[in-house]
Amino acid sequence: MLIIDLDPQGNASTGLGIDRRNRKLSSYDLMVGEAGVAETALETAVPNLFIVPSTMDLLGVEMEISQQSDRVFKLRKALSSSEAMSFSYILLDCPPSFNLLTMNAMAAAHSVLVPLQCEFFALEGLSQLLETVNQVRRTVNPQLDIQGIVLTMFDARNNLAQQVVNDVRTHLGEKVYHTLIPRNVRVSEAPSYGKPAILYDLKCAGSQAYLQLASEVIQRERQRLAA
């Protein structure tokens, strides 16, 4: 499996233990065509998991490629190589705001996985995101679909959190994963140790929930491929 970190903050890279000093090549080089997946992908502590790390250079990508006719398809082109195609799954970690990096990810992806915090304001952002996906589908990637919505930061003691869960499930039905990711101190601590939660504390409630979610994601992906 390969993760491509497209967020200039590089949280996915840091959380997987990739020191900033070791990011000699990054997703920036991949986007501008100066290096391929084979040169930029780094091995992580998780078996069979590689990542193309992010650096702050990504902040300049939009300005650098904005005038190019294929600016929306830079990532799709980079992922058409034999090195990229050798991975069973490629996950694209996007920045929180919609920009040219996000558009490149949606143009290259087969489906979108949406994390949604169980808070009121997150619902407003969700409707905007769904419209963005529809717009991308109409213009640059007709195959793009929403594979699922992940409800995160769930606190069973909070009535509002349960209301958000009920509202999302009512409106989006089977698009919402069954697994709820709970608020969990051990999951919050893990990035500061440069480890994913499942390596930091496999037995904690958060890690167990993410393992259950991974099983759901793989099952849905198999159903998509079989359709």
Backbone as CSV, one residue per row, in Angstrom:
resi,resn,N_x,N_y,N_z,CA_x,CA_y,CA_z,C_x,C_y,C_z
1,MET,0.846,-1.193,0.000,0.000,0.000,0.000,0.880,1.241,0.000
2,LEU,0.402,2.271,-0.662,1.127,3.529,-0.750,0.226,4.673,-0.292
3,ILE,0.771,5.556,0.528,0.099,6.797,0.906,0.844,7.953,0.246
4,ILE,0.104,8.873,-0.348,0.712,10.085,-0.881,0.198,11.255,-0.062
5,ASP,1.104,11.907,0.646,0.751,13.016,1.525,0.733,14.303,0.700
6,LEU,-0.466,14.837,0.482,-0.631,16.055,-0.307,-0.935,17.279,0.550
7,ASP,-0.827,17.132,1.849,-1.070,18.247,2.764,0.272,18.881,3.135
8,PRO,0.469,20.172,2.836,1.750,20.816,3.167,2.151,20.682,4.638
9,GLN,1.181,20.534,5.534,1.507,20.363,6.950,2.202,19.032,7.218
10,GLY,1.942,18.039,6.369,2.651,16.760,6.462,2.309,15.922,7.668
11,ASN,1.084,16.014,8.171,0.722,15.244,9.362,0.778,13.736,9.134
12,ALA,0.360,13.290,7.952,0.409,11.854,7.673,1.853,11.360,7.689
13,SER,2.755,12.162,7.144,4.172,11.784,7.112,4.756,11.745,8.521
14,THR,4.477,12.765,9.302,4.986,12.824,10.675,4.420,11.696,11.517
15,GLY,3.122,11.433,11.350,2.468,10.374,12.116,3.001,8.991,11.812
16,LEU,3.612,8.832,10.643,4.206,7.540,10.282,5.713,7.519,10.540
17,GLY,6.196,8.533,11.263,7.577,8.512,11.706,8.607,8.971,10.703
18,ILE,8.176,9.698,9.658,9.123,10.183,8.653,9.666,11.540,9.090
19,ASP,10.890,11.559,9.523,11.524,12.795,9.983,11.635,13.787,8.831
20,ARG,11.391,15.047,9.114,11.455,16.076,8.068,12.831,16.156,7.416
21,ARG,13.858,15.829,8.145,15.203,15.879,7.600,15.444,14.778,6.566
22,ASN,14.604,13.764,6.580,14.769,12.647,5.642,13.902,12.780,4.392
23,ARG,13.187,13.903,4.292,12.294,14.091,3.148,13.011,14.854,2.034
24,LYS,14.058,14.210,1.488,14.833,14.859,0.433,14.010,15.032,-0.836
25,LEU,13.145,14.059,-1.122,12.180,14.147,-2.217,10.794,13.974,-1.626
26,SER,9.805,14.604,-2.227,8.477,14.607,-1.622,7.398,14.596,-2.698
27,SER,6.153,14.737,-2.241,5.033,14.795,-3.180,5.109,16.036,-4.061
28,TYR,5.840,17.044,-3.621,6.077,18.217,-4.473,6.810,17.794,-5.744
29,ASP,7.879,17.019,-5.580,8.656,16.562,-6.736,7.810,15.675,-7.646
30,LEU,6.912,14.901,-7.036,6.010,14.058,-7.811,5.049,14.907,-8.633
31,MET,4.512,15.950,-8.030,3.528,16.795,-8.698,4.124,17.596,-9.854
32,VAL,5.347,18.067,-9.684,5.947,18.896,-10.736,6.726,18.065,-11.745
33,GLY,6.723,16.754,-11.571,7.342,15.871,-12.552,8.847,15.752,-12.453
34,GLU,9.428,16.139,-11.322,10.873,16.054,-11.173,11.343,14.721,-10.610
35,ALA,10.410,13.901,-10.124,10.730,12.565,-9.619,9.469,11.712,-9.671
36,GLY,9.661,10.406,-9.716,8.532,9.490,-9.778,8.288,8.807,-8.445
37,VAL,7.329,7.899,-8.429,6.991,7.179,-7.203,8.176,6.383,-6.682
38,ALA,8.930,5.767,-7.577,10.064,4.937,-7.159,11.096,5.740,-6.371
39,GLU,11.283,7.011,-6.750,12.277,7.845,-6.073,11.743,8.501,-4.811
40,THR,10.449,8.754,-4.745,9.896,9.537,-3.640,9.298,8.699,-2.516
41,ALA,8.907,7.468,-2.789,8.249,6.639,-1.779,9.251,6.136,-0.738
42,LEU,8.891,6.273,0.529,9.727,5.820,1.638,9.017,4.709,2.396
43,GLU,9.786,3.761,2.898,9.225,2.668,3.688,8.907,3.168,5.089
44,THR,7.809,2.699,5.644,7.420,3.077,7.007,7.590,1.898,7.954
45,ALA,7.317,2.135,9.233,7.432,1.075,10.234,6.317,0.053,10.123
46,VAL,5.259,0.394,9.379,4.152,-0.551,9.156,4.531,-1.456,7.989
47,PRO,4.507,-2.767,8.174,4.898,-3.675,7.093,4.100,-3.436,5.813
48,ASN,4.807,-3.388,4.681,4.199,-3.242,3.353,3.488,-1.907,3.148
49,LEU,3.814,-0.922,3.960,3.238,0.410,3.798,4.333,1.418,3.466
50,PHE,4.157,2.119,2.351,5.098,3.147,1.916,4.369,4.488,1.862
51,ILE,5.143,5.565,1.932,4.545,6.897,1.852,5.422,7.829,1.022
52,VAL,4.774,8.612,0.176,5.443,9.747,-0.468,5.195,10.927,0.462
53,PRO,6.223,11.396,1.171,6.007,12.398,2.219,5.724,13.785,1.657
54,SER,5.246,14.624,2.535,4.954,16.017,2.179,6.018,16.937,2.762
55,THR,6.224,18.067,2.092,7.049,19.151,2.635,6.314,20.468,2.393
56,MET,6.810,21.514,2.982,6.193,22.830,2.819,6.319,23.344,1.381
57,ASP,7.164,22.699,0.575,7.293,23.080,-0.839,5.946,23.008,-1.558
58,LEU,5.060,22.155,-1.047,3.742,21.999,-1.678,2.961,23.315,-1.718
59,LEU,3.292,24.219,-0.824,2.590,25.505,-0.808,2.795,26.270,-2.112
60,GLY,3.895,25.982,-2.803,4.181,26.693,-4.044,3.735,25.984,-5.296
61,VAL,3.176,24.771,-5.153,2.793,23.991,-6.330,1.731,24.699,-7.152
62,GLU,0.723,25.233,-6.482,-0.396,25.839,-7.199,0.082,26.976,-8.108
63,MET,0.962,27.798,-7.582,1.476,28.901,-8.395,2.336,28.375,-9.544
64,GLU,3.060,27.303,-9.297,3.997,26.786,-10.294,3.297,26.129,-11.479
65,ILE,2.177,25.454,-11.234,1.537,24.710,-12.320,0.207,25.316,-12.772
66,SER,-0.216,26.410,-12.151,-1.560,26.940,-12.410,-1.781,27.362,-13.858
67,GLN,-0.726,27.735,-14.556,-0.876,28.193,-15.930,-0.724,27.066,-16.958
68,GLN,-0.459,25.862,-16.486,-0.256,24.733,-17.405,-1.590,24.087,-17.749
69,SER,-1.737,23.678,-18.989,-3.021,23.149,-19.462,-3.422,21.856,-18.763
70,ASP,-2.446,21.067,-18.314,-2.744,19.791,-17.660,-2.619,19.892,-16.139
71,ARG,-2.808,21.089,-15.585,-2.570,21.328,-14.157,-3.418,20.445,-13.249
72,VAL,-4.602,20.051,-13.719,-5.487,19.232,-12.885,-5.094,17.760,-12.929
73,PHE,-4.308,17.369,-13.913,-4.007,15.950,-14.121,-2.556,15.587,-13.820
74,LYS,-1.824,16.446,-13.108,-0.431,16.176,-12.784,-0.281,14.889,-11.970
75,LEU,-1.125,14.728,-10.965,-1.015,13.552,-10.108,-1.453,12.298,-10.857
76,ARG,-2.511,12.406,-11.642,-2.971,11.246,-12.417,-1.849,10.738,-13.326
77,LYS,-1.140,11.649,-13.949,-0.033,11.273,-14.817,1.071,10.588,-14.028
78,ALA,1.387,11.128,-12.853,2.444,10.545,-12.019,2.089,9.139,-11.549
79,LEU,0.795,8.888,-11.338,0.356,7.585,-10.834,0.084,6.576,-11.941
80,SER,0.341,6.954,-13.182,0.162,6.024,-14.299,1.422,5.207,-14.560
81,SER,2.482,5.443,-13.784,3.743,4.728,-13.978,3.629,3.293,-13.490
82,SER,4.526,2.456,-13.948,4.521,1.042,-13.544,4.814,0.899,-12.056
83,GLU,5.657,1.798,-11.510,5.971,1.737,-10.079,4.716,1.984,-9.237
84,ALA,3.915,2.965,-9.640,2.684,3.263,-8.903,1.672,2.137,-9.062
85,MET,1.583,1.597,-10.270,0.597,0.554,-10.539,0.906,-0.744,-9.798
86,SER,2.112,-0.886,-9.271,2.481,-2.118,-8.559,1.856,-2.189,-7.172
87,PHE,1.340,-1.063,-6.671,0.700,-1.056,-5.353,-0.764,-1.473,-5.470
88,SER,-1.217,-2.287,-4.527,-2.615,-2.743,-4.539,-3.567,-1.586,-4.247
89,TYR,-3.171,-0.716,-3.316,-3.992,0.437,-2.947,-3.103,1.662,-2.836
90,ILE,-3.633,2.795,-3.255,-2.965,4.074,-3.070,-3.946,5.025,-2.391
91,LEU,-3.553,5.540,-1.240,-4.380,6.488,-0.499,-3.796,7.892,-0.669
92,LEU,-4.638,8.855,-0.998,-4.214,10.231,-1.192,-4.711,11.067,-0.019
93,ASP,-3.804,11.558,0.792,-4.177,12.364,1.958,-4.222,13.824,1.543
94,CYS,-5.407,14.416,1.569,-5.611,15.769,1.030,-5.558,16.835,2.114
95,PRO,-5.238,18.072,1.723,-5.330,19.186,2.670,-6.782,19.451,3.021
96,PRO,-7.055,20.134,4.137,-8.443,20.348,4.567,-9.224,21.310,3.679
97,SER,-8.530,22.193,2.954,-9.219,23.153,2.085,-9.192,22.666,0.639
98,PHE,-10.171,23.125,-0.145,-10.232,22.718,-1.547,-9.348,23.638,-2.380
99,ASN,-8.332,23.062,-3.018,-7.433,23.821,-3.861,-6.962,22.939,-5.013
100,LEU,-5.925,23.351,-5.705,-5.464,22.595,-6.863,-4.901,21.232,-6.473
101,LEU,-4.352,21.121,-5.270,-3.871,19.825,-4.792,-5.039,18.864,-4.607
102,THR,-6.104,19.353,-3.989,-7.296,18.528,-3.789,-7.915,18.138,-5.122
103,MET,-7.955,19.082,-6.058,-8.506,18.797,-7.379,-7.689,17.725,-8.094
104,ASN,-6.373,17.781,-7.976,-5.514,16.760,-8.566,-5.811,15.384,-7.960
105,ALA,-6.002,15.362,-6.642,-6.307,14.094,-5.975,-7.630,13.521,-6.465
106,MET,-8.654,14.359,-6.578,-9.965,13.890,-7.033,-9.944,13.491,-8.511
107,ALA,-9.110,14.150,-9.293,-9.002,13.788,-10.710,-8.308,12.445,-10.883
108,ALA,-7.451,12.073,-9.921,-6.692,10.827,-10.022,-7.376,9.652,-9.330
109,ALA,-8.267,9.939,-8.380,-8.834,8.892,-7.525,-10.013,8.171,-8.167
110,HIS,-10.252,6.959,-7.683,-11.458,6.225,-8.053,-12.605,6.549,-7.103
111,SER,-12.269,6.814,-5.847,-13.311,7.081,-4.863,-12.766,7.952,-3.739
112,VAL,-13.699,8.500,-2.966,-13.364,9.430,-1.882,-13.818,8.841,-0.559
113,LEU,-12.937,8.913,0.435,-13.267,8.510,1.791,-13.293,9.786,2.631
114,VAL,-14.427,10.069,3.244,-14.629,11.355,3.924,-14.662,11.165,5.440
115,PRO,-13.669,11.710,6.165,-13.757,11.707,7.631,-14.633,12.868,8.093
116,LEU,-15.534,12.587,9.015,-16.462,13.614,9.491,-16.511,13.587,11.011
117,GLN,-16.074,14.688,11.629,-16.164,14.780,13.077,-17.627,14.865,13.503
118,CYS,-17.929,14.255,14.621,-19.312,14.248,15.119,-19.616,15.553,15.835
119,GLU,-19.573,16.639,15.075,-19.856,17.967,15.580,-20.748,18.710,14.598
120,PHE,-21.484,19.689,15.089,-22.504,20.364,14.281,-21.925,21.021,13.034
121,PHE,-20.850,21.793,13.171,-20.319,22.551,12.036,-19.764,21.632,10.949
122,ALA,-19.398,20.419,11.311,-18.887,19.478,10.310,-19.966,19.127,9.292
123,LEU,-21.224,19.160,9.702,-22.324,18.842,8.782,-22.404,19.865,7.655
124,GLU,-22.153,21.133,7.966,-22.187,22.157,6.932,-21.089,21.927,5.905
125,GLY,-19.898,21.567,6.357,-18.800,21.298,5.441,-19.049,20.072,4.586
126,LEU,-19.784,19.102,5.140,-20.060,17.878,4.385,-20.895,18.152,3.148
127,SER,-21.928,18.960,3.274,-22.781,19.247,2.123,-21.995,19.948,1.023
128,GLN,-21.084,20.818,1.402,-20.251,21.508,0.421,-19.312,20.522,-0.266
129,LEU,-18.757,19.585,0.502,-17.857,18.589,-0.072,-18.586,17.688,-1.066
130,LEU,-19.796,17.283,-0.731,-20.572,16.426,-1.620,-20.836,17.130,-2.950
131,GLU,-21.105,18.419,-2.897,-21.322,19.180,-4.123,-20.029,19.286,-4.926
132,THR,-18.901,19.427,-4.233,-17.606,19.482,-4.918,-17.323,18.179,-5.651
133,VAL,-17.605,17.055,-4.997,-17.403,15.749,-5.634,-18.264,15.638,-6.887
134,ASN,-19.512,16.091,-6.801,-20.390,16.052,-7.971,-19.851,16.924,-9.102
135,GLN,-19.291,18.066,-8.744,-18.733,18.969,-9.746,-17.519,18.343,-10.433
136,VAL,-16.640,17.718,-9.649,-15.467,17.048,-10.216,-15.896,15.904,-11.127
137,ARG,-16.946,15.190,-10.711,-17.447,14.082,-11.524,-17.967,14.575,-12.872
138,ARG,-18.608,15.730,-12.853,-19.162,16.280,-14.094,-18.080,16.825,-15.025
139,THR,-16.963,17.261,-14.476,-15.992,17.994,-15.289,-14.722,17.219,-15.640
140,VAL,-14.096,16.552,-14.667,-12.778,15.951,-14.943,-12.666,14.461,-14.642
141,ASN,-13.574,13.901,-13.835,-13.425,12.492,-13.468,-14.791,11.837,-13.274
142,PRO,-15.407,11.368,-14.359,-16.753,10.773,-14.276,-16.822,9.535,-13.391
143,GLN,-15.681,8.882,-13.139,-15.673,7.656,-12.345,-15.614,7.910,-10.846
144,LEU,-15.400,9.142,-10.430,-15.228,9.437,-9.009,-16.510,9.143,-8.237
145,ASP,-16.352,8.466,-7.115,-17.501,8.120,-6.286,-17.117,8.300,-4.822
146,ILE,-18.112,8.415,-3.965,-17.853,8.459,-2.526,-17.934,7.035,-2.000
147,GLN,-16.785,6.504,-1.584,-16.780,5.131,-1.094,-17.427,5.029,0.267
148,GLY,-17.212,6.046,1.093,-17.828,6.007,2.415,-17.495,7.228,3.242
149,ILE,-18.276,7.422,4.291,-18.078,8.532,5.227,-17.759,7.945,6.593
150,VAL,-16.639,8.380,7.163,-16.178,7.875,8.451,-16.548,8.870,9.546
151,LEU,-17.318,8.450,10.508,-17.692,9.299,11.639,-16.614,9.181,12.712
152,THR,-15.945,10.313,12.999,-14.809,10.308,13.914,-15.071,11.189,15.134
153,MET,-14.138,11.105,16.090,-14.205,11.906,17.322,-15.553,11.720,18.015
154,PHE,-16.053,10.496,18.012,-17.364,10.216,18.607,-17.232,10.053,20.115
155,ASP,-18.103,10.754,20.840,-18.148,10.664,22.300,-19.563,10.245,22.687
156,ALA,-19.698,9.024,23.151,-21.015,8.468,23.476,-21.707,9.243,24.594
157,ARG,-20.953,10.006,25.358,-21.544,10.775,26.465,-22.159,12.081,25.985
158,ASN,-21.902,12.423,24.737,-22.336,13.708,24.178,-23.587,13.505,23.330
159,ASN,-24.706,14.094,23.757,-25.960,13.934,23.020,-25.877,14.517,21.615
160,LEU,-25.130,15.616,21.437,-25.001,16.232,20.120,-24.274,15.294,19.161
161,ALA,-23.252,14.611,19.661,-22.516,13.676,18.815,-23.439,12.572,18.294
162,GLN,-24.298,12.060,19.175,-25.230,11.014,18.756,-26.238,11.561,17.756
163,GLN,-26.643,12.820,17.919,-27.577,13.439,16.980,-26.940,13.592,15.605
164,VAL,-25.673,13.977,15.574,-24.953,14.093,14.297,-24.899,12.733,13.602
165,VAL,-24.585,11.699,14.365,-24.543,10.342,13.798,-25.893,9.974,13.188
166,ASN,-26.967,10.233,13.927,-28.302,9.890,13.438,-28.655,10.674,12.180
167,ASP,-28.320,11.966,12.162,-28.641,12.808,11.005,-27.890,12.340,9.761
168,VAL,-26.594,12.053,9.911,-25.792,11.633,8.758,-26.281,10.293,8.231
169,ARG,-26.569,9.374,9.130,-27.052,8.058,8.686,-28.421,8.168,8.013
170,THR,-29.266,9.073,8.498,-30.590,9.254,7.904,-30.494,9.775,6.478
171,HIS,-29.598,10.732,6.249,-29.512,11.377,4.943,-28.638,10.624,3.944
172,LEU,-27.646,9.874,4.438,-26.692,9.250,3.514,-26.697,7.724,3.578
173,GLY,-27.435,7.163,4.495,-27.667,5.726,4.519,-26.410,4.880,4.486
174,GLU,-26.329,3.989,3.481,-25.248,3.012,3.406,-23.899,3.626,3.069
175,LYS,-23.888,4.901,2.668,-22.603,5.556,2.406,-21.800,5.748,3.701
176,VAL,-22.472,5.681,4.841,-21.812,5.902,6.127,-21.314,4.557,6.660
177,TYR,-20.037,4.495,7.013,-19.493,3.259,7.573,-20.159,2.928,8.903
178,HIS,-20.263,1.640,9.175,-20.854,1.205,10.441,-19.941,1.555,11.622
179,THR,-18.634,1.496,11.390,-17.672,1.742,12.456,-17.675,3.204,12.890
180,LEU,-17.707,3.438,14.190,-17.562,4.775,14.765,-16.174,4.879,15.385
181,ILE,-15.433,5.937,15.029,-14.108,6.144,15.615,-14.266,7.009,16.868
182,PRO,-13.967,6.469,18.035,-14.210,7.227,19.278,-13.098,8.234,19.572
183,ARG,-13.423,9.219,20.388,-12.367,10.051,20.961,-11.510,9.148,21.844
184,ASN,-10.196,9.242,21.668,-9.340,8.314,22.384,-7.984,8.970,22.653
185,VAL,-7.592,8.999,23.918,-6.351,9.665,24.307,-5.146,8.997,23.654
186,ARG,-5.136,7.678,23.575,-3.981,6.965,23.017,-3.802,7.279,21.531
187,VAL,-4.905,7.431,20.808,-4.818,7.810,19.395,-4.254,9.218,19.263
188,SER,-4.658,10.113,20.150,-4.156,11.485,20.126,-2.673,11.557,20.457
189,GLU,-2.205,10.672,21.319,-0.798,10.667,21.724,0.119,10.116,20.642
190,ALA,-0.362,9.183,19.855,0.491,8.433,18.932,1.337,9.302,17.999
191,PRO,0.774,10.355,17.358,1.599,11.148,16.430,2.819,11.784,17.080
192,SER,2.718,12.143,18.357,3.857,12.781,19.025,5.016,11.808,19.200
193,TYR,4.742,10.515,19.071,5.778,9.487,19.133,6.182,8.999,17.737
194,GLY,5.608,9.649,16.704,5.948,9.269,15.339,5.473,7.881,14.972
195,LYS,4.334,7.490,15.539,3.809,6.153,15.269,2.323,6.228,14.956
196,PRO,1.841,5.350,14.061,0.390,5.219,13.920,-0.174,4.565,15.174
197,ALA,-1.448,4.775,15.421,-2.054,4.305,16.665,-1.916,2.803,16.856
198,ILE,-1.998,2.044,15.755,-1.969,0.583,15.899,-0.592,0.074,16.333
199,LEU,0.456,0.856,16.111,1.786,0.475,16.596,2.045,1.051,17.987
200,TYR,1.432,2.179,18.280,1.616,2.805,19.589,0.859,2.049,20.670
201,ASP,-0.391,1.691,20.378,-1.190,0.926,21.345,-2.266,0.161,20.583
202,LEU,-1.949,-1.054,20.225,-2.849,-1.862,19.407,-4.169,-2.158,20.105
203,LYS,-4.134,-2.276,21.421,-5.306,-2.739,22.153,-6.264,-1.619,22.558
204,CYS,-5.883,-0.364,22.363,-6.771,0.715,22.789,-8.018,0.755,21.902
205,ALA,-9.062,1.402,22.395,-10.341,1.425,21.681,-10.215,2.077,20.307
206,GLY,-9.389,3.123,20.207,-9.221,3.806,18.928,-8.576,2.925,17.882
207,SER,-7.513,2.210,18.250,-6.838,1.306,17.311,-7.773,0.197,16.856
208,GLN,-8.499,-0.367,17.778,-9.427,-1.438,17.424,-10.508,-0.940,16.461
209,ALA,-10.958,0.297,16.675,-11.964,0.870,15.772,-11.385,1.078,14.375
210,TYR,-10.142,1.544,14.298,-9.527,1.761,12.982,-9.281,0.439,12.252
211,LEU,-8.954,-0.615,12.981,-8.801,-1.930,12.348,-10.132,-2.412,11.790
212,GLN,-11.198,-2.189,12.548,-12.532,-2.564,12.080,-12.907,-1.743,10.845
213,LEU,-12.569,-0.454,10.862,-12.836,0.400,9.709,-12.069,-0.085,8.478
214,ALA,-10.808,-0.455,8.663,-9.996,-0.943,7.538,-10.649,-2.153,6.887
215,SER,-11.214,-3.027,7.703,-11.906,-4.194,7.167,-13.110,-3.780,6.321
216,GLU,-13.844,-2.783,6.795,-14.989,-2.275,6.031,-14.564,-1.647,4.709
217,VAL,-13.481,-0.865,4.747,-12.990,-0.199,3.543,-12.596,-1.229,2.493
218,ILE,-11.861,-2.251,2.909,-11.420,-3.288,1.967,-12.621,-4.027,1.386
219,GLN,-13.602,-4.314,2.228,-14.798,-5.001,1.753,-15.538,-4.179,0.707
220,ARG,-15.683,-2.892,0.951,-16.376,-2.029,-0.005,-15.581,-1.896,-1.306
221,GLU,-14.264,-1.854,-1.180,-13.438,-1.727,-2.385,-13.565,-2.983,-3.244
222,ARG,-13.620,-4.139,-2.606,-13.810,-5.382,-3.347,-15.168,-5.414,-4.046
223,GLN,-16.172,-4.890,-3.364,-17.494,-4.834,-3.987,-17.496,-3.875,-5.183
224,ARG,-16.745,-2.772,-5.061,-16.662,-1.817,-6.163,-15.990,-2.434,-7.384
225,LEU,-14.918,-3.186,-7.134,-14.188,-3.795,-8.238,-14.991,-4.919,-8.898
226,ALA,-15.842,-5.581,-8.078,-16.639,-6.686,-8.623,-17.860,-6.210,-9.391
227,ALA,-18.257,-4.966,-9.174,-19.464,-4.438,-9.808,-19.263,-4.227,-11.316
